Amino acid sequence: MDTKELLKKVRKIEIKTKRLSNHIFSGEYHSSFKGRGMTFSEVRQYQYGDDIRNIDWNVTARYNEAHVKVFEEERELTMVLMVDISGSESFGSKNQFKKDIVTEIAATMAFSATQNNDKIGLILFSDTVELYIPPKKGRSHVLRIIRELIEFEPKSHKTDIAQALKFLSGTQKKKAIIFMISDFMSDSYEHTLKIASKKHDITGVRVYDIREERIPNLGMVNMLDAETGKIQLVDTSSKAVRMNYEKHYQEKLNYFKDTFRKSGAGIVNTRVDENYVTKLLGYFKSR
Protein backbone atom coordinates (compact mmCIF):
# COMPACT_ATOMS: atom_id res chain seq x y z
CA MET A 1 0.00 0.00 0.00
CA ASP A 2 1.51 3.35 -1.04
CA THR A 3 1.59 6.36 1.27
CA LYS A 4 -1.21 8.23 -0.53
CA GLU A 5 -3.58 5.25 -0.34
CA LEU A 6 -2.67 4.65 3.30
CA LEU A 7 -3.34 8.28 4.28
CA LYS A 8 -6.67 8.14 2.45
CA LYS A 9 -7.68 5.03 4.40
CA VAL A 10 -6.53 6.52 7.70
CA ARG A 11 -8.52 9.71 7.03
CA LYS A 12 -11.65 7.74 6.09
CA ILE A 13 -11.50 5.70 9.30
CA GLU A 14 -10.72 8.83 11.35
CA ILE A 15 -13.78 10.68 10.03
CA LYS A 16 -16.15 7.76 10.64
CA THR A 17 -14.87 6.60 14.02
CA LYS A 18 -14.15 10.04 15.45
CA ARG A 19 -17.75 11.06 14.77
CA LEU A 20 -18.96 7.98 16.63
CA SER A 21 -16.67 8.59 19.58
CA ASN A 22 -17.53 12.32 19.76
CA HIS A 23 -21.29 11.98 19.68
CA ILE A 24 -21.95 8.55 21.12
CA PHE A 25 -19.13 6.80 22.89
CA SER A 26 -17.20 9.36 24.89
CA GLY A 27 -19.90 9.93 27.50
CA GLU A 28 -20.88 6.26 27.77
CA TYR A 29 -17.27 5.11 27.86
CA HIS A 30 -16.34 7.64 30.55
CA SER A 31 -19.33 6.92 32.81
CA SER A 32 -18.82 3.19 32.34
CA PHE A 33 -15.22 3.20 33.57
CA LYS A 34 -15.28 6.26 35.83
CA GLY A 35 -14.06 5.47 39.33
CA ARG A 36 -12.47 2.18 38.26
CA GLY A 37 -9.01 3.63 38.83
CA MET A 38 -8.19 4.86 42.34
CA THR A 39 -4.92 6.30 43.51
CA PHE A 40 -3.54 6.87 47.04
CA SER A 41 -3.89 10.46 48.24
CA GLU A 42 -3.04 10.76 51.97
CA VAL A 43 -3.32 9.30 55.47
CA ARG A 44 -5.57 11.01 58.02
CA GLN A 45 -7.13 10.26 61.41
CA TYR A 46 -9.99 7.80 61.46
CA GLN A 47 -13.46 9.37 61.46
CA TYR A 48 -16.79 7.77 62.30
CA GLY A 49 -18.18 6.09 59.18
CA ASP A 50 -14.79 5.42 57.54
CA ASP A 51 -14.31 2.01 55.97
CA ILE A 52 -12.22 -0.04 58.42
CA ARG A 53 -10.64 -1.84 55.45
CA ASN A 54 -8.76 1.40 54.73
CA ILE A 55 -7.07 1.55 58.14
CA ASP A 56 -3.29 1.97 57.82
CA TRP A 57 -2.10 -0.29 60.61
CA ASN A 58 1.52 0.87 60.46
CA VAL A 59 0.60 4.53 61.00
CA THR A 60 -2.03 3.54 63.59
CA ALA A 61 0.60 1.65 65.63
CA ARG A 62 3.09 4.52 65.36
CA TYR A 63 0.68 7.17 66.70
CA ASN A 64 -1.41 4.85 68.87
CA GLU A 65 -4.48 6.26 67.16
CA ALA A 66 -6.49 4.94 64.21
CA HIS A 67 -5.54 6.38 60.80
CA VAL A 68 -6.99 5.56 57.40
CA LYS A 69 -5.66 5.72 53.85
CA VAL A 70 -7.54 8.15 51.60
CA PHE A 71 -7.93 7.37 47.92
CA GLU A 72 -9.15 9.59 45.11
CA GLU A 73 -10.41 8.82 41.64
CA GLU A 74 -7.74 9.02 39.00
CA ARG A 75 -8.47 11.91 36.67
CA GLU A 76 -7.11 10.05 33.68
CA LEU A 77 -7.31 6.41 32.73
CA THR A 78 -5.12 4.24 30.53
CA MET A 79 -6.61 2.13 27.75
CA VAL A 80 -4.73 -0.66 25.99
CA LEU A 81 -6.07 -2.19 22.78
CA MET A 82 -5.01 -5.81 22.29
CA VAL A 83 -5.72 -6.68 18.67
CA ASP A 84 -5.52 -10.14 17.11
CA ILE A 85 -3.83 -9.91 13.68
CA SER A 86 -3.56 -13.66 13.01
CA GLY A 87 -4.59 -15.23 9.70
CA SER A 88 -8.18 -15.96 10.71
CA GLU A 89 -8.91 -12.21 10.94
CA SER A 90 -8.65 -12.01 7.14
CA PHE A 91 -11.84 -14.05 6.73
CA GLY A 92 -14.99 -12.39 5.43
CA SER A 93 -18.13 -13.40 3.51
CA LYS A 94 -20.22 -10.21 3.45
CA ASN A 95 -17.89 -7.96 1.40
CA GLN A 96 -16.07 -7.05 4.59
CA PHE A 97 -13.22 -8.80 6.37
CA LYS A 98 -13.17 -9.27 10.13
CA LYS A 99 -9.99 -7.22 10.31
CA ASP A 100 -11.82 -4.20 8.80
CA ILE A 101 -14.39 -4.23 11.61
CA VAL A 102 -11.64 -4.87 14.17
CA THR A 103 -9.81 -1.75 12.92
CA GLU A 104 -12.97 0.38 13.12
CA ILE A 105 -13.78 -0.79 16.66
CA ALA A 106 -10.21 -0.20 17.81
CA ALA A 107 -10.14 3.28 16.25
CA THR A 108 -13.48 4.21 17.81
CA MET A 109 -12.29 3.14 21.26
CA ALA A 110 -9.01 5.02 20.78
CA PHE A 111 -10.79 8.28 19.93
CA SER A 112 -13.18 7.75 22.86
CA ALA A 113 -10.18 7.53 25.18
CA THR A 114 -8.65 10.64 23.62
CA GLN A 115 -11.89 12.60 24.14
CA ASN A 116 -11.50 11.92 27.87
CA ASN A 117 -7.82 12.88 27.87
CA ASP A 118 -6.83 9.27 28.59
CA LYS A 119 -3.72 7.47 27.43
CA ILE A 120 -4.05 4.81 24.74
CA GLY A 121 -1.69 1.94 23.92
CA LEU A 122 -1.67 -0.86 21.35
CA ILE A 123 -0.62 -4.52 21.34
CA LEU A 124 -0.80 -6.37 18.01
CA PHE A 125 -0.48 -10.12 18.48
CA SER A 126 -0.51 -13.41 16.60
CA ASP A 127 1.14 -16.34 18.42
CA THR A 128 3.60 -13.72 19.68
CA VAL A 129 3.46 -9.98 20.30
CA GLU A 130 4.24 -8.45 16.91
CA LEU A 131 4.02 -4.78 17.86
CA TYR A 132 3.76 -2.79 21.08
CA ILE A 133 3.00 0.94 21.22
CA PRO A 134 3.17 2.21 24.84
CA PRO A 135 0.22 4.30 26.08
CA LYS A 136 0.34 8.01 25.22
CA LYS A 137 -2.09 10.85 24.62
CA GLY A 138 -2.94 12.91 21.56
CA ARG A 139 -4.44 12.79 18.07
CA SER A 140 -1.12 12.11 16.31
CA HIS A 141 -0.60 9.11 18.60
CA VAL A 142 -4.08 7.75 17.77
CA LEU A 143 -3.44 8.24 14.04
CA ARG A 144 -0.22 6.25 14.35
CA ILE A 145 -2.22 3.43 16.01
CA ILE A 146 -4.74 3.50 13.13
CA ARG A 147 -1.93 3.40 10.55
CA GLU A 148 -0.46 0.31 12.20
CA LEU A 149 -3.88 -1.36 12.38
CA ILE A 150 -4.31 -0.83 8.62
CA GLU A 151 -0.89 -1.64 7.21
CA PHE A 152 0.97 -3.85 9.70
CA GLU A 153 1.90 -7.23 8.21
CA PRO A 154 2.23 -10.01 10.82
CA LYS A 155 5.19 -12.37 10.68
CA SER A 156 3.02 -15.24 11.90
CA HIS A 157 -0.55 -16.24 10.99
CA LYS A 158 -1.15 -18.32 14.14
CA THR A 159 -2.83 -17.27 17.41
CA ASP A 160 -1.73 -17.48 21.03
CA ILE A 161 -3.85 -15.34 23.36
CA ALA A 162 -1.97 -16.57 26.44
CA GLN A 163 1.30 -15.10 25.14
CA ALA A 164 -0.36 -11.72 24.55
CA LEU A 165 -1.79 -11.70 28.09
CA LYS A 166 1.61 -12.62 29.57
CA PHE A 167 3.13 -9.68 27.71
CA LEU A 168 0.39 -7.37 29.02
CA SER A 169 0.99 -8.44 32.63
CA GLY A 170 4.73 -7.95 32.21
CA THR A 171 4.61 -4.48 30.65
CA GLN A 172 1.48 -2.77 31.99
CA LYS A 173 2.16 -2.44 35.72
CA LYS A 174 -0.47 0.24 36.34
CA LYS A 175 -4.16 -0.68 36.21
CA ALA A 176 -5.62 -0.17 32.73
CA ILE A 177 -8.80 -0.64 30.72
CA ILE A 178 -8.12 -3.46 28.27
CA PHE A 179 -10.08 -4.18 25.10
CA MET A 180 -8.98 -7.46 23.53
CA ILE A 181 -10.42 -7.67 20.00
CA SER A 182 -10.28 -11.10 18.38
CA ASP A 183 -12.36 -13.98 17.03
CA PHE A 184 -11.09 -15.99 20.04
CA MET A 185 -10.59 -19.16 18.02
CA SER A 186 -7.95 -20.17 20.55
CA ASP A 187 -7.72 -21.85 23.92
CA SER A 188 -5.38 -22.48 26.88
CA TYR A 189 -5.48 -18.87 28.11
CA GLU A 190 -7.60 -19.37 31.23
CA HIS A 191 -4.70 -19.04 33.70
CA THR A 192 -3.10 -15.96 32.10
CA LEU A 193 -6.47 -14.21 31.78
CA LYS A 194 -7.22 -14.83 35.44
CA ILE A 195 -3.90 -13.24 36.45
CA ALA A 196 -4.33 -10.23 34.15
CA SER A 197 -7.94 -9.67 35.26
CA LYS A 198 -6.88 -9.27 38.88
CA LYS A 199 -5.08 -6.04 37.96
CA HIS A 200 -6.83 -4.79 34.82
CA ASP A 201 -10.40 -4.14 33.68
CA ILE A 202 -10.60 -6.49 30.68
CA THR A 203 -13.25 -6.77 27.97
CA GLY A 204 -13.16 -9.37 25.21
CA VAL A 205 -14.71 -8.10 21.95
CA ARG A 206 -15.41 -11.12 19.74
CA VAL A 207 -15.71 -10.27 16.04
CA TYR A 208 -17.00 -13.13 13.89
CA ASP A 209 -18.56 -13.96 10.54
CA ILE A 210 -21.83 -15.89 10.16
CA ARG A 211 -20.15 -18.30 7.72
CA GLU A 212 -17.76 -19.42 10.45
CA GLU A 213 -20.55 -20.91 12.53
CA ARG A 214 -21.35 -23.74 10.14
CA ILE A 215 -20.30 -25.17 6.78
CA PRO A 216 -22.94 -25.17 3.99
CA ASN A 217 -23.47 -28.29 1.88
CA LEU A 218 -21.39 -27.48 -1.20
CA GLY A 219 -20.00 -30.92 -2.03
CA MET A 220 -16.23 -31.40 -2.35
CA VAL A 221 -14.46 -28.10 -1.54
CA ASN A 222 -10.82 -27.07 -1.15
CA MET A 223 -10.53 -25.24 2.18
CA LEU A 224 -7.63 -23.09 3.35
CA ASP A 225 -6.64 -22.89 7.00
CA ALA A 226 -5.67 -19.20 7.24
CA GLU A 227 -3.47 -19.80 10.29
CA THR A 228 -1.48 -22.81 9.05
CA GLY A 229 -1.65 -22.16 5.30
CA LYS A 230 -2.73 -25.77 4.65
CA ILE A 231 -5.28 -26.55 1.94
CA GLN A 232 -7.50 -29.57 2.47
CA LEU A 233 -10.19 -31.17 0.30
CA VAL A 234 -13.34 -31.38 2.43
CA ASP A 235 -16.56 -33.25 1.69
CA THR A 236 -19.11 -30.70 2.90
CA SER A 237 -21.96 -32.96 1.79
CA SER A 238 -21.08 -35.25 4.72
CA LYS A 239 -23.35 -34.57 7.69
CA ALA A 240 -20.68 -35.92 10.04
CA VAL A 241 -18.09 -33.46 8.68
CA ARG A 242 -20.46 -30.52 9.10
CA MET A 243 -21.42 -31.60 12.63
CA ASN A 244 -17.78 -32.03 13.68
CA TYR A 245 -16.98 -28.55 12.38
CA GLU A 246 -19.90 -27.01 14.27
CA LYS A 247 -18.92 -28.91 17.43
CA HIS A 248 -15.33 -27.60 17.20
CA TYR A 249 -16.56 -24.03 16.65
CA GLN A 250 -19.00 -24.24 19.56
CA GLU A 251 -16.29 -25.61 21.88
CA LYS A 252 -14.06 -22.59 21.15
CA LEU A 253 -16.99 -20.22 21.67
CA ASN A 254 -18.01 -21.82 24.97
CA TYR A 255 -14.40 -21.75 26.19
CA PHE A 256 -14.22 -18.01 25.44
CA LYS A 257 -17.49 -17.25 27.25
CA ASP A 258 -16.78 -19.45 30.28
CA THR A 259 -13.17 -18.31 30.68
CA PHE A 260 -13.95 -14.60 30.52
CA ARG A 261 -16.91 -14.87 32.88
CA LYS A 262 -14.97 -16.90 35.45
CA SER A 263 -12.20 -14.27 35.34
CA GLY A 264 -14.68 -11.44 35.88
CA ALA A 265 -13.94 -9.98 32.44
CA GLY A 266 -16.56 -8.42 30.17
CA ILE A 267 -17.82 -9.85 26.86
CA VAL A 268 -19.07 -8.23 23.65
CA ASN A 269 -20.08 -10.32 20.63
CA THR A 270 -20.50 -8.62 17.26
CA ARG A 271 -20.88 -10.14 13.80
CA VAL A 272 -19.26 -8.40 10.82
CA ASP A 273 -22.68 -7.61 9.30
CA GLU A 274 -24.11 -6.29 12.58
CA ASN A 275 -23.97 -2.76 14.01
CA TYR A 276 -21.05 -2.86 16.44
CA VAL A 277 -22.05 0.60 17.73
CA THR A 278 -25.28 -0.82 19.17
CA LYS A 279 -23.41 -3.75 20.74
CA LEU A 280 -20.77 -1.56 22.41
CA LEU A 281 -23.29 1.01 23.66
CA GLY A 282 -25.43 -1.76 25.15
CA TYR A 283 -22.36 -3.16 26.90
CA PHE A 284 -21.32 0.23 28.34
CA LYS A 285 -24.82 0.93 29.65
CA SER A 286 -25.07 -2.51 31.29
CA ARG A 287 -21.86 -2.10 33.31
Contacts in CASP RR format, 6 or more apart in sequence:
PFRMAT RR
TARGET T0000
AUTHOR 0000-0000-0000
METHOD contacts of the structure
MODEL  1
MDTKELLKKVRKIEIKTKRLSNHIFSGEYHSSFKGRGMTFSEVRQYQYGD
DIRNIDWNVTARYNEAHVKVFEEERELTMVLMVDISGSESFGSKNQFKKD
IVTEIAATMAFSATQNNDKIGLILFSDTVELYIPPKKGRSHVLRIIRELI
EFEPKSHKTDIAQALKFLSGTQKKKAIIFMISDFMSDSYEHTLKIASKKH
DITGVRVYDIREERIPNLGMVNMLDAETGKIQLVDTSSKAVRMNYEKHYQ
EKLNYFKDTFRKSGAGIVNTRVDENYVTKLLGYFKSR
1 9 0 8 1.000
1 150 0 8 1.000
1 151 0 8 1.000
6 147 0 8 1.000
6 150 0 8 1.000
6 151 0 8 1.000
9 150 0 8 1.000
10 143 0 8 1.000
10 146 0 8 1.000
10 147 0 8 1.000
10 150 0 8 1.000
13 103 0 8 1.000
13 104 0 8 1.000
13 107 0 8 1.000
13 146 0 8 1.000
13 150 0 8 1.000
14 107 0 8 1.000
14 111 0 8 1.000
14 143 0 8 1.000
14 146 0 8 1.000
16 104 0 8 1.000
17 104 0 8 1.000
17 107 0 8 1.000
17 108 0 8 1.000
17 110 0 8 1.000
17 111 0 8 1.000
18 111 0 8 1.000
20 108 0 8 1.000
20 111 0 8 1.000
20 277 0 8 1.000
21 29 0 8 1.000
21 108 0 8 1.000
21 109 0 8 1.000
21 111 0 8 1.000
21 112 0 8 1.000
21 114 0 8 1.000
21 115 0 8 1.000
22 111 0 8 1.000
22 115 0 8 1.000
24 277 0 8 1.000
24 281 0 8 1.000
25 108 0 8 1.000
25 109 0 8 1.000
25 111 0 8 1.000
25 112 0 8 1.000
25 115 0 8 1.000
25 280 0 8 1.000
25 281 0 8 1.000
25 284 0 8 1.000
26 112 0 8 1.000
26 115 0 8 1.000
26 116 0 8 1.000
27 115 0 8 1.000
27 116 0 8 1.000
28 281 0 8 1.000
28 284 0 8 1.000
28 285 0 8 1.000
29 109 0 8 1.000
29 112 0 8 1.000
29 113 0 8 1.000
29 116 0 8 1.000
29 284 0 8 1.000
30 115 0 8 1.000
30 116 0 8 1.000
31 284 0 8 1.000
32 284 0 8 1.000
32 285 0 8 1.000
32 287 0 8 1.000
33 77 0 8 1.000
33 177 0 8 1.000
33 201 0 8 1.000
33 287 0 8 1.000
34 73 0 8 1.000
35 73 0 8 1.000
35 74 0 8 1.000
36 77 0 8 1.000
36 175 0 8 1.000
36 177 0 8 1.000
36 201 0 8 1.000
37 73 0 8 1.000
37 74 0 8 1.000
37 77 0 8 1.000
37 175 0 8 1.000
38 71 0 8 1.000
38 72 0 8 1.000
38 73 0 8 1.000
38 74 0 8 1.000
39 71 0 8 1.000
39 72 0 8 1.000
39 73 0 8 1.000
39 74 0 8 1.000
40 69 0 8 1.000
40 70 0 8 1.000
40 71 0 8 1.000
41 70 0 8 1.000
41 71 0 8 1.000
41 72 0 8 1.000
42 69 0 8 1.000
42 70 0 8 1.000
43 56 0 8 1.000
43 59 0 8 1.000
43 67 0 8 1.000
43 68 0 8 1.000
43 69 0 8 1.000
43 70 0 8 1.000
44 67 0 8 1.000
44 68 0 8 1.000
44 70 0 8 1.000
45 65 0 8 1.000
45 66 0 8 1.000
45 67 0 8 1.000
45 68 0 8 1.000
46 55 0 8 1.000
46 60 0 8 1.000
46 65 0 8 1.000
46 66 0 8 1.000
46 67 0 8 1.000
46 68 0 8 1.000
47 68 0 8 1.000
50 68 0 8 1.000
51 68 0 8 1.000
54 68 0 8 1.000
54 69 0 8 1.000
54 70 0 8 1.000
54 71 0 8 1.000
55 66 0 8 1.000
55 67 0 8 1.000
55 68 0 8 1.000
55 69 0 8 1.000
56 67 0 8 1.000
56 68 0 8 1.000
56 69 0 8 1.000
59 67 0 8 1.000
60 66 0 8 1.000
60 67 0 8 1.000
75 117 0 8 1.000
76 116 0 8 1.000
76 117 0 8 1.000
76 118 0 8 1.000
76 119 0 8 1.000
77 113 0 8 1.000
77 116 0 8 1.000
77 118 0 8 1.000
77 119 0 8 1.000
77 176 0 8 1.000
77 177 0 8 1.000
78 118 0 8 1.000
78 119 0 8 1.000
78 120 0 8 1.000
78 121 0 8 1.000
78 135 0 8 1.000
78 172 0 8 1.000
78 174 0 8 1.000
78 175 0 8 1.000
78 176 0 8 1.000
78 177 0 8 1.000
79 109 0 8 1.000
79 110 0 8 1.000
79 113 0 8 1.000
79 118 0 8 1.000
79 119 0 8 1.000
79 120 0 8 1.000
79 121 0 8 1.000
79 135 0 8 1.000
79 176 0 8 1.000
79 177 0 8 1.000
79 178 0 8 1.000
79 179 0 8 1.000
80 120 0 8 1.000
80 121 0 8 1.000
80 122 0 8 1.000
80 123 0 8 1.000
80 135 0 8 1.000
80 168 0 8 1.000
80 172 0 8 1.000
80 176 0 8 1.000
80 177 0 8 1.000
80 178 0 8 1.000
80 179 0 8 1.000
80 200 0 8 1.000
81 106 0 8 1.000
81 109 0 8 1.000
81 110 0 8 1.000
81 120 0 8 1.000
81 121 0 8 1.000
81 122 0 8 1.000
81 123 0 8 1.000
81 145 0 8 1.000
81 179 0 8 1.000
81 181 0 8 1.000
82 123 0 8 1.000
82 125 0 8 1.000
82 164 0 8 1.000
82 168 0 8 1.000
82 178 0 8 1.000
82 179 0 8 1.000
82 180 0 8 1.000
82 181 0 8 1.000
82 182 0 8 1.000
83 102 0 8 1.000
83 106 0 8 1.000
83 122 0 8 1.000
83 123 0 8 1.000
83 124 0 8 1.000
83 125 0 8 1.000
83 149 0 8 1.000
83 180 0 8 1.000
83 181 0 8 1.000
83 182 0 8 1.000
84 102 0 8 1.000
84 125 0 8 1.000
84 126 0 8 1.000
84 159 0 8 1.000
84 161 0 8 1.000
84 180 0 8 1.000
84 181 0 8 1.000
84 182 0 8 1.000
84 183 0 8 1.000
85 99 0 8 1.000
85 124 0 8 1.000
85 125 0 8 1.000
85 126 0 8 1.000
85 130 0 8 1.000
85 152 0 8 1.000
85 154 0 8 1.000
86 125 0 8 1.000
86 126 0 8 1.000
86 127 0 8 1.000
86 154 0 8 1.000
86 156 0 8 1.000
86 157 0 8 1.000
86 158 0 8 1.000
86 159 0 8 1.000
86 226 0 8 1.000
86 227 0 8 1.000
87 126 0 8 1.000
87 154 0 8 1.000
87 157 0 8 1.000
87 158 0 8 1.000
87 159 0 8 1.000
87 226 0 8 1.000
87 227 0 8 1.000
88 98 0 8 1.000
88 159 0 8 1.000
88 183 0 8 1.000
88 185 0 8 1.000
88 226 0 8 1.000
88 227 0 8 1.000
89 97 0 8 1.000
89 98 0 8 1.000
89 99 0 8 1.000
89 102 0 8 1.000
89 182 0 8 1.000
89 183 0 8 1.000
89 207 0 8 1.000
90 97 0 8 1.000
90 98 0 8 1.000
90 99 0 8 1.000
90 226 0 8 1.000
91 97 0 8 1.000
91 98 0 8 1.000
91 209 0 8 1.000
91 211 0 8 1.000
91 212 0 8 1.000
91 226 0 8 1.000
92 98 0 8 1.000
92 209 0 8 1.000
92 211 0 8 1.000
92 272 0 8 1.000
93 209 0 8 1.000
93 210 0 8 1.000
93 211 0 8 1.000
94 209 0 8 1.000
94 210 0 8 1.000
94 272 0 8 1.000
94 273 0 8 1.000
96 272 0 8 1.000
96 273 0 8 1.000
97 272 0 8 1.000
98 183 0 8 1.000
98 207 0 8 1.000
98 208 0 8 1.000
98 209 0 8 1.000
98 272 0 8 1.000
100 272 0 8 1.000
101 207 0 8 1.000
101 270 0 8 1.000
101 272 0 8 1.000
101 276 0 8 1.000
102 149 0 8 1.000
102 181 0 8 1.000
102 182 0 8 1.000
102 207 0 8 1.000
103 146 0 8 1.000
103 149 0 8 1.000
103 150 0 8 1.000
104 276 0 8 1.000
105 179 0 8 1.000
105 181 0 8 1.000
105 205 0 8 1.000
105 207 0 8 1.000
105 270 0 8 1.000
105 276 0 8 1.000
105 280 0 8 1.000
106 122 0 8 1.000
106 145 0 8 1.000
106 146 0 8 1.000
106 149 0 8 1.000
106 179 0 8 1.000
106 181 0 8 1.000
107 142 0 8 1.000
107 145 0 8 1.000
107 146 0 8 1.000
107 149 0 8 1.000
108 277 0 8 1.000
108 280 0 8 1.000
109 179 0 8 1.000
110 120 0 8 1.000
110 142 0 8 1.000
110 145 0 8 1.000
110 146 0 8 1.000
111 142 0 8 1.000
113 119 0 8 1.000
113 120 0 8 1.000
113 177 0 8 1.000
114 120 0 8 1.000
114 137 0 8 1.000
114 138 0 8 1.000
114 139 0 8 1.000
114 142 0 8 1.000
117 137 0 8 1.000
118 137 0 8 1.000
119 135 0 8 1.000
119 136 0 8 1.000
119 137 0 8 1.000
120 135 0 8 1.000
120 136 0 8 1.000
120 137 0 8 1.000
120 141 0 8 1.000
120 142 0 8 1.000
120 145 0 8 1.000
121 133 0 8 1.000
121 134 0 8 1.000
121 135 0 8 1.000
121 136 0 8 1.000
121 145 0 8 1.000
122 131 0 8 1.000
122 132 0 8 1.000
122 133 0 8 1.000
122 145 0 8 1.000
122 148 0 8 1.000
122 149 0 8 1.000
123 129 0 8 1.000
123 131 0 8 1.000
123 132 0 8 1.000
123 133 0 8 1.000
123 164 0 8 1.000
123 167 0 8 1.000
123 168 0 8 1.000
124 130 0 8 1.000
124 131 0 8 1.000
124 132 0 8 1.000
124 148 0 8 1.000
124 149 0 8 1.000
124 152 0 8 1.000
124 154 0 8 1.000
125 159 0 8 1.000
125 160 0 8 1.000
125 161 0 8 1.000
125 163 0 8 1.000
125 164 0 8 1.000
125 167 0 8 1.000
126 154 0 8 1.000
126 155 0 8 1.000
126 156 0 8 1.000
126 157 0 8 1.000
126 158 0 8 1.000
126 159 0 8 1.000
126 160 0 8 1.000
127 156 0 8 1.000
127 158 0 8 1.000
127 159 0 8 1.000
127 160 0 8 1.000
127 163 0 8 1.000
128 155 0 8 1.000
128 156 0 8 1.000
128 160 0 8 1.000
128 163 0 8 1.000
129 163 0 8 1.000
129 164 0 8 1.000
129 167 0 8 1.000
130 152 0 8 1.000
130 154 0 8 1.000
130 155 0 8 1.000
130 156 0 8 1.000
131 148 0 8 1.000
131 152 0 8 1.000
132 167 0 8 1.000
132 171 0 8 1.000
133 141 0 8 1.000
133 144 0 8 1.000
133 145 0 8 1.000
133 148 0 8 1.000
134 171 0 8 1.000
135 172 0 8 1.000
135 176 0 8 1.000
157 226 0 8 1.000
157 227 0 8 1.000
157 228 0 8 1.000
157 229 0 8 1.000
158 227 0 8 1.000
158 228 0 8 1.000
159 182 0 8 1.000
159 185 0 8 1.000
159 186 0 8 1.000
159 227 0 8 1.000
160 186 0 8 1.000
161 180 0 8 1.000
161 182 0 8 1.000
161 184 0 8 1.000
161 186 0 8 1.000
161 189 0 8 1.000
161 192 0 8 1.000
161 193 0 8 1.000
162 188 0 8 1.000
162 189 0 8 1.000
162 191 0 8 1.000
162 192 0 8 1.000
164 180 0 8 1.000
165 189 0 8 1.000
165 192 0 8 1.000
165 193 0 8 1.000
165 195 0 8 1.000
165 196 0 8 1.000
166 192 0 8 1.000
168 178 0 8 1.000
168 196 0 8 1.000
168 200 0 8 1.000
169 192 0 8 1.000
169 195 0 8 1.000
169 196 0 8 1.000
169 199 0 8 1.000
172 199 0 8 1.000
172 200 0 8 1.000
175 199 0 8 1.000
175 200 0 8 1.000
175 201 0 8 1.000
176 200 0 8 1.000
176 201 0 8 1.000
177 200 0 8 1.000
177 201 0 8 1.000
177 203 0 8 1.000
178 196 0 8 1.000
178 200 0 8 1.000
178 201 0 8 1.000
178 202 0 8 1.000
178 203 0 8 1.000
179 203 0 8 1.000
179 204 0 8 1.000
179 205 0 8 1.000
180 202 0 8 1.000
180 203 0 8 1.000
180 204 0 8 1.000
180 205 0 8 1.000
181 204 0 8 1.000
181 205 0 8 1.000
181 207 0 8 1.000
182 204 0 8 1.000
182 205 0 8 1.000
182 206 0 8 1.000
182 207 0 8 1.000
183 206 0 8 1.000
183 207 0 8 1.000
183 208 0 8 1.000
183 212 0 8 1.000
184 204 0 8 1.000
184 206 0 8 1.000
184 252 0 8 1.000
184 253 0 8 1.000
184 256 0 8 1.000
185 252 0 8 1.000
186 252 0 8 1.000
187 252 0 8 1.000
187 255 0 8 1.000
189 259 0 8 1.000
190 259 0 8 1.000
190 262 0 8 1.000
190 263 0 8 1.000
193 202 0 8 1.000
193 259 0 8 1.000
193 260 0 8 1.000
193 263 0 8 1.000
193 265 0 8 1.000
194 262 0 8 1.000
194 263 0 8 1.000
196 202 0 8 1.000
197 263 0 8 1.000
197 264 0 8 1.000
197 265 0 8 1.000
202 260 0 8 1.000
202 263 0 8 1.000
202 264 0 8 1.000
202 265 0 8 1.000
202 266 0 8 1.000
203 265 0 8 1.000
203 266 0 8 1.000
203 267 0 8 1.000
203 268 0 8 1.000
203 283 0 8 1.000
204 260 0 8 1.000
204 265 0 8 1.000
204 266 0 8 1.000
204 267 0 8 1.000
204 268 0 8 1.000
205 268 0 8 1.000
205 270 0 8 1.000
205 280 0 8 1.000
206 256 0 8 1.000
206 267 0 8 1.000
206 268 0 8 1.000
206 269 0 8 1.000
206 270 0 8 1.000
207 270 0 8 1.000
207 271 0 8 1.000
207 272 0 8 1.000
207 276 0 8 1.000
208 269 0 8 1.000
208 270 0 8 1.000
208 271 0 8 1.000
208 272 0 8 1.000
209 271 0 8 1.000
209 272 0 8 1.000
210 271 0 8 1.000
210 272 0 8 1.000
210 273 0 8 1.000
212 249 0 8 1.000
213 246 0 8 1.000
213 249 0 8 1.000
214 242 0 8 1.000
214 245 0 8 1.000
214 246 0 8 1.000
214 249 0 8 1.000
215 234 0 8 1.000
215 236 0 8 1.000
215 241 0 8 1.000
215 242 0 8 1.000
215 245 0 8 1.000
215 246 0 8 1.000
216 236 0 8 1.000
217 236 0 8 1.000
217 237 0 8 1.000
217 242 0 8 1.000
218 236 0 8 1.000
218 237 0 8 1.000
219 235 0 8 1.000
219 236 0 8 1.000
219 237 0 8 1.000
220 233 0 8 1.000
220 234 0 8 1.000
220 235 0 8 1.000
220 236 0 8 1.000
220 237 0 8 1.000
221 233 0 8 1.000
221 234 0 8 1.000
221 236 0 8 1.000
222 231 0 8 1.000
222 232 0 8 1.000
222 233 0 8 1.000
222 234 0 8 1.000
223 231 0 8 1.000
223 232 0 8 1.000
223 233 0 8 1.000
223 234 0 8 1.000
224 230 0 8 1.000
224 231 0 8 1.000
225 231 0 8 1.000
225 232 0 8 1.000
234 241 0 8 1.000
235 241 0 8 1.000
236 242 0 8 1.000
256 267 0 8 1.000
257 267 0 8 1.000
260 266 0 8 1.000
260 267 0 8 1.000
261 267 0 8 1.000
266 283 0 8 1.000
268 279 0 8 1.000
268 280 0 8 1.000
268 283 0 8 1.000
269 279 0 8 1.000
270 276 0 8 1.000
270 279 0 8 1.000
270 280 0 8 1.000
END
